[in-house]
Amino acid sequence: MQQSPQQTFYFDQSGLLRRHDYSVEIMGGTTSANYATDHKAFDGLIFPTKRRVYAAGADNRPILDRIAIAIDLWDVQAA
């Protein structure tokens, strides 16, 4: 499995992940901006319940009309 050689994580003042940038090597090095929003607590752990992955342009801004991946969580339970 190929991994992104360089990744950038953005956290807010409370330490919550807000954005994760990386290159998708298996897709020719496409730059992606992965946004983590709507954080909620489940059994004392905080998870972002919405993730949106966008292609990023040369200026590192997401191309908002091109959602590559959308993930919504409604419930998180410990196994």
N, CA, C and O atoms as a DFTB+ gen file, in Angstrom:
316 C
 N C O
     1  1       0.846      -1.178       0.000
     2  2       0.000       0.000       0.000
     3  2       0.889       1.237       0.000
     4  3       1.788       1.361       0.832
     5  1       0.641       2.140      -0.921
     6  2       1.395       3.396      -0.947
     7  2       0.747       4.403      -0.021
     8  3      -0.478       4.482       0.075
     9  1       1.573       5.162       0.651
    10  2       1.074       6.192       1.553
    11  2       1.507       7.549       1.056
    12  3       2.444       7.672       0.267
    13  1       0.823       8.554       1.520
    14  2       1.188       9.914       1.179
    15  2       2.481      10.272       1.910
    16  3       2.533      10.167       3.135
    17  1       3.533      10.695       1.186
    18  2       4.812      10.986       1.845
    19  2       4.769      12.236       2.728
    20  3       5.563      12.362       3.660
    21  1       3.855      13.150       2.444
    22  2       3.740      14.362       3.251
    23  2       2.265      14.627       3.520
    24  3       1.437      14.620       2.608
    25  1       1.957      14.859       4.785
    26  2       0.593      15.140       5.189
    27  2       0.605      16.351       6.108
    28  3       1.568      16.578       6.840
    29  1      -0.477      17.130       6.063
    30  2      -0.602      18.296       6.932
    31  2      -1.914      18.190       7.692
    32  3      -2.970      17.969       7.099
    33  1      -1.840      18.350       9.019
    34  2      -3.017      18.291       9.877
    35  2      -3.274      19.676      10.450
    36  3      -2.341      20.358      10.873
    37  1      -4.531      20.093      10.465
    38  2      -4.923      21.380      11.024
    39  2      -5.856      21.128      12.206
    40  3      -6.874      20.448      12.074
    41  1      -5.494      21.689      13.369
    42  2      -6.288      21.530      14.583
    43  2      -6.769      22.903      15.044
    44  3      -6.094      23.908      14.823
    45  1      -7.939      22.942      15.687
    46  2      -8.421      24.208      16.218
    47  2      -7.821      24.451      17.606
    48  3      -7.003      23.663      18.082
    49  1      -8.230      25.540      18.247
    50  2      -7.643      25.911      19.544
    51  2      -7.951      24.903      20.642
    52  3      -7.227      24.832      21.635
    53  1      -9.017      24.120      20.477
    54  2      -9.348      23.119      21.497
    55  2      -8.724      21.757      21.195
    56  3      -8.962      20.796      21.926
    57  1      -7.927      21.663      20.125
    58  2      -7.222      20.434      19.805
    59  2      -7.981      19.483      18.895
    60  3      -7.539      18.353      18.686
    61  1      -9.116      19.916      18.347
    62  2      -9.894      19.055      17.455
    63  2      -9.386      19.157      16.019
    64  3      -9.091      20.244      15.522
    65  1      -9.293      18.007      15.370
    66  2      -8.886      17.976      13.967
    67  2      -9.944      18.669      13.120
    68  3     -11.133      18.374      13.242
    69  1      -9.515      19.592      12.259
    70  2     -10.439      20.304      11.371
    71  2     -10.182      20.012       9.904
    72  3     -11.115      20.007       9.101
    73  1      -8.921      19.767       9.544
    74  2      -8.586      19.504       8.141
    75  2      -7.333      18.647       8.082
    76  3      -6.446      18.750       8.929
    77  1      -7.282      17.801       7.066
    78  2      -6.147      16.908       6.855
    79  2      -5.842      16.931       5.361
    80  3      -6.669      16.501       4.556
    81  1      -4.678      17.422       4.984
    82  2      -4.272      17.506       3.578
    83  2      -3.263      16.413       3.266
    84  3      -2.392      16.110       4.082
    85  1      -3.382      15.829       2.095
    86  2      -2.469      14.776       1.671
    87  2      -2.551      14.612       0.166
    88  3      -3.469      15.118      -0.478
    89  1      -1.581      13.899      -0.385
    90  2      -1.584      13.556      -1.806
    91  2      -1.950      12.091      -1.942
    92  3      -1.496      11.247      -1.169
    93  1      -2.769      11.804      -2.927
    94  2      -3.179      10.426      -3.171
    95  2      -2.263       9.866      -4.259
    96  3      -2.487      10.084      -5.450
    97  1      -1.233       9.145      -3.834
    98  2      -0.213       8.656      -4.753
    99  2      -0.784       7.706      -5.802
   100  3      -0.377       7.749      -6.963
   101  1      -1.724       6.848      -5.400
   102  2      -2.264       5.879      -6.354
   103  2      -3.160       6.541      -7.405
   104  3      -3.569       5.900      -8.373
   105  1      -3.460       7.822      -7.207
   106  2      -4.247       8.573      -8.187
   107  2      -3.385       9.641      -8.856
   108  3      -3.892      10.686      -9.265
   109  1      -2.095       9.381      -8.964
   110  2      -1.204      10.296      -9.658
   111  2      -0.784      11.504      -8.849
   112  3      -0.357      12.506      -9.423
   113  1      -0.893      11.440      -7.531
   114  2      -0.460      12.544      -6.683
   115  2      -1.490      13.645      -6.525
   116  3      -1.136      14.781      -6.211
   117  1      -2.765      13.326      -6.740
   118  2      -3.838      14.301      -6.570
   119  2      -3.830      14.829      -5.138
   120  3      -3.791      14.039      -4.195
   121  1      -3.865      16.138      -4.961
   122  2      -3.892      16.738      -3.632
   123  2      -5.329      16.799      -3.130
   124  3      -6.229      17.245      -3.841
   125  1      -5.532      16.343      -1.889
   126  2      -6.867      16.305      -1.295
   127  2      -6.905      17.098      -0.004
   128  3      -5.927      17.153       0.743
   129  1      -8.058      17.714       0.245
   130  2      -8.325      18.416       1.503
   131  2      -9.481      17.686       2.180
   132  3     -10.599      17.671       1.664
   133  1      -9.210      17.081       3.336
   134  2     -10.183      16.274       4.054
   135  2     -10.643      17.079       5.276
   136  3      -9.871      17.293       6.210
   137  1     -11.902      17.521       5.261
   138  2     -12.452      18.336       6.340
   139  2     -13.193      17.473       7.348
   140  3     -13.979      16.607       6.966
   141  1     -12.947      17.706       8.641
   142  2     -13.591      16.996       9.737
   143  2     -14.434      18.014      10.510
   144  3     -13.903      18.980      11.060
   145  1     -15.756      17.788      10.545
   146  2     -16.656      18.756      11.189
   147  2     -17.686      18.047      12.066
   148  3     -17.737      16.819      12.130
   149  1     -18.492      18.845      12.728
   150  2     -19.586      18.369      13.587
   151  2     -19.091      17.339      14.606
   152  3     -19.591      16.215      14.663
   153  1     -18.104      17.741      15.405
   154  2     -17.552      16.858      16.426
   155  2     -18.591      16.601      17.515
   156  3     -19.271      17.518      17.974
   157  1     -18.698      15.327      17.919
   158  2     -19.630      14.942      18.982
   159  2     -18.945      13.933      19.889
   160  3     -18.043      13.208      19.469
   161  1     -19.388      13.900      21.145
   162  2     -18.813      12.964      22.120
   163  2     -19.625      11.669      22.135
   164  3     -20.856      11.690      22.169
   165  1     -18.911      10.547      22.108
   166  2     -19.494       9.217      22.231
   167  2     -18.683       8.474      23.279
   168  3     -17.486       8.248      23.099
   169  1     -19.326       8.097      24.367
   170  2     -18.640       7.401      25.460
   171  2     -17.372       8.125      25.903
   172  3     -16.369       7.484      26.216
   173  1     -17.411       9.449      25.931
   174  2     -16.298      10.251      26.412
   175  2     -15.231      10.565      25.376
   176  3     -14.307      11.325      25.663
   177  1     -15.334      10.000      24.177
   178  2     -14.382      10.282      23.102
   179  2     -15.037      11.177      22.068
   180  3     -16.211      11.001      21.740
   181  1     -14.286      12.131      21.558
   182  2     -14.846      13.081      20.600
   183  2     -14.447      12.681      19.186
   184  3     -13.270      12.482      18.889
   185  1     -15.456      12.567      18.317
   186  2     -15.251      12.186      16.922
   187  2     -15.860      13.233      16.003
   188  3     -16.908      13.792      16.325
   189  1     -15.231      13.510      14.871
   190  2     -15.902      14.330      13.858
   191  2     -16.955      13.448      13.174
   192  3     -16.616      12.382      12.660
   193  1     -18.203      13.866      13.159
   194  2     -19.256      13.027      12.586
   195  2     -19.460      13.280      11.094
   196  3     -20.201      12.546      10.439
   197  1     -18.816      14.303      10.556
   198  2     -18.877      14.553       9.119
   199  2     -17.473      14.702       8.566
   200  3     -16.646      15.431       9.113
   201  1     -17.219      14.000       7.471
   202  2     -15.951      14.132       6.761
   203  2     -16.267      14.421       5.303
   204  3     -17.112      13.760       4.699
   205  1     -15.596      15.398       4.750
   206  2     -15.743      15.739       3.338
   207  2     -14.350      15.860       2.746
   208  3     -13.504      16.590       3.262
   209  1     -14.124      15.144       1.667
   210  2     -12.835      15.169       0.987
   211  2     -13.034      15.829      -0.371
   212  3     -13.875      15.416      -1.169
   213  1     -12.238      16.863      -0.608
   214  2     -12.289      17.618      -1.856
   215  2     -10.918      17.565      -2.528
   216  3      -9.889      17.478      -1.857
   217  1     -10.917      17.618      -3.843
   218  2      -9.659      17.849      -4.551
   219  2      -9.228      19.273      -4.215
   220  3     -10.067      20.161      -4.071
   221  1      -7.942      19.486      -4.091
   222  2      -7.422      20.829      -3.796
   223  2      -6.704      21.359      -5.025
   224  3      -6.014      20.621      -5.728
   225  1      -6.877      22.653      -5.270
   226  2      -6.220      23.289      -6.400
   227  2      -4.770      23.632      -6.102
   228  3      -4.267      23.353      -5.014
   229  1      -4.110      24.233      -7.066
   230  2      -2.699      24.605      -6.924
   231  2      -2.484      25.587      -5.775
   232  3      -1.393      25.643      -5.207
   233  1      -3.523      26.370      -5.423
   234  2      -3.420      27.334      -4.332
   235  2      -3.761      26.725      -2.971
   236  3      -3.880      27.447      -1.982
   237  1      -3.921      25.382      -2.916
   238  2      -4.247      24.626      -1.705
   239  2      -5.677      24.858      -1.226
   240  3      -6.028      24.448      -0.120
   241  1      -6.493      25.499      -2.029
   242  2      -7.905      25.681      -1.670
   243  2      -8.723      24.522      -2.225
   244  3      -8.481      24.058      -3.339
   245  1      -9.704      24.052      -1.431
   246  2     -10.520      22.937      -1.916
   247  2     -11.434      23.386      -3.060
   248  3     -11.909      24.522      -3.088
   249  1     -11.664      22.481      -3.986
   250  2     -12.617      22.725      -5.064
   251  2     -13.961      22.223      -4.546
   252  3     -14.270      21.038      -4.668
   253  1     -14.759      23.117      -3.969
   254  2     -15.940      22.757      -3.191
   255  2     -17.059      22.114      -4.000
   256  3     -17.916      21.439      -3.429
   257  1     -17.070      22.307      -5.299
   258  2     -18.135      21.677      -6.089
   259  2     -17.750      20.264      -6.542
   260  3     -18.465      19.654      -7.337
   261  1     -16.625      19.744      -6.040
   262  2     -16.159      18.404      -6.393
   263  2     -15.874      17.593      -5.125
   264  3     -14.719      17.439      -4.728
   265  1     -16.915      17.084      -4.504
   266  2     -16.738      16.242      -3.315
   267  2     -16.311      14.856      -3.776
   268  3     -17.030      14.197      -4.527
   269  1     -15.151      14.419      -3.330
   270  2     -14.647      13.093      -3.691
   271  2     -15.214      12.018      -2.764
   272  3     -15.560      10.921      -3.203
   273  1     -15.304      12.353      -1.471
   274  2     -15.815      11.412      -0.471
   275  2     -16.642      12.181       0.547
   276  3     -16.243      13.258       0.989
   277  1     -17.805      11.625       0.925
   278  2     -18.640      12.199       1.985
   279  2     -18.973      11.082       2.970
   280  3     -19.521      10.050       2.584
   281  1     -18.639      11.293       4.237
   282  2     -18.923      10.313       5.286
   283  2     -19.685      11.022       6.399
   284  3     -19.262      12.074       6.878
   285  1     -20.812      10.442       6.807
   286  2     -21.606      10.958       7.923
   287  2     -21.803       9.836       8.936
   288  3     -22.264       8.751       8.582
   289  1     -21.452      10.096      10.201
   290  2     -21.644       9.130      11.282
   291  2     -22.801       9.578      12.152
   292  3     -22.913      10.753      12.501
   293  1     -23.658       8.636      12.496
   294  2     -24.789       8.964      13.375
   295  2     -24.600       8.393      14.766
   296  3     -25.120       8.936      15.741
   297  1     -23.851       7.288      14.865
   298  2     -23.673       6.652      16.153
   299  2     -22.312       5.950      16.165
   300  3     -21.924       5.312      15.186
   301  1     -21.611       6.072      17.259
   302  2     -20.319       5.401      17.419
   303  2     -20.404       4.606      18.701
   304  3     -20.772       5.145      19.744
   305  1     -20.064       3.319      18.636
   306  2     -20.131       2.460      19.814
   307  2     -18.841       1.682      19.972
   308  3     -18.219       1.274      18.992
   309  1     -18.447       1.483      21.223
   310  2     -17.267       0.673      21.510
   311  2     -17.588      -0.789      21.258
   312  3     -18.704      -1.245      21.509
   313  1     -16.613      -1.507      20.766
   314  2     -16.822      -2.945      20.497
   315  2     -16.640      -3.758      21.753
   316  3     -16.775      -4.982      21.722
